[in-house]
Amino acid sequence: MAKVSTSLDWCVVRLGEDHNWWVSEVSDPIRWDVDGLSIIDPRQLSHLIELVDPLRDYGFDQDVFEAAFIPFRIEKDLGAGKVRLKRVKDSLFESDEKLFVLPDSLDEENGPYADLLDHLTRCRVKMLNDLFNFEAKLTVDEVEDEIREDQNTNFIEGKAIHAFEEVTTILDYVPAGYDTDKEEAEKPTDAEDEEDDLPELDADAEEKLKNDESLKWDEDEEDGDEDEEGKDKDKEDDEDEDEDDEDSDDADDDEKPKRKSKGKR
């Protein structure tokens, strides 16, 4: 890890209205200008580590990331949204401590933090060119120009750019009209993979399985019971109709006039 200054042993940070942490005081005020100096908190650091992980397949160098930041741990809560931090030598990727990390930006053009931004941009461009079939390969210059244009807009408006936002802008960059989430969605799901792995059955085997009573669902059995009940009900209805017909015949007989018997002359 790069050694910026042996006198930078501690710093005091404050929580801003934007819910980011900003440096308000350092042990080395001669070298470090705290005006607009941001620091990445433990939660943000964890998120950045997750974002750079996919870039390992595209040349990401963990040592470049480590060298770009100066790690601190919480030493004392000063109240009123301020915390005093003490410098440590822990690894950003292996430490169990909840670390704050200060970008090593003393040399804004050629320092370790500037090297990291350039390194991440190159890795991101390689990844995007691999994911998308662009008509023309995406270049580092194109990405840097687009990002720099947005940063200049913030600068004109007097907005300080936080280091976390600066890094995530690169790690989340996607050209207009493209979406990395869609690329992931097009990949087959586990269910589709399992379906593809199922063996194909010939017609005889499939017919045999259909007729196997042990493979029938309870629903099939219920349907069978319903069919039987339906048949019984139809039978009862037929019997009722027969009885109605007999009663009707008897009624007809009663209604017919009886023949008068002939009397003796």
Buried (B, 14 or more C-beta within 10 A) or exposed (E): BBEBBEEBEBBBBBBBEEEBBBBBBBBBEEEBEBEEBBBBBBEBBBBBEEBBEBBEEBEBBEEBBBBBBBBBBBBEEEEEEBBBBBBBEBEBEEBEEEBBBBBBBBEEEEBBBBBBBBBBBBBBBBBBBEBBEEEEEBEEEEBBEBBEEEBEEEEEEEEBBBBBBBBBBBBEBBEEEEEBEEEEEEEEEEEEEEEEEEEEEEEEEEEEEEEEEEEEEEEEEEEEEEEEEEEEEEEEEEEEEEEEEEEEEEEEEEEEEEEEEEEEE
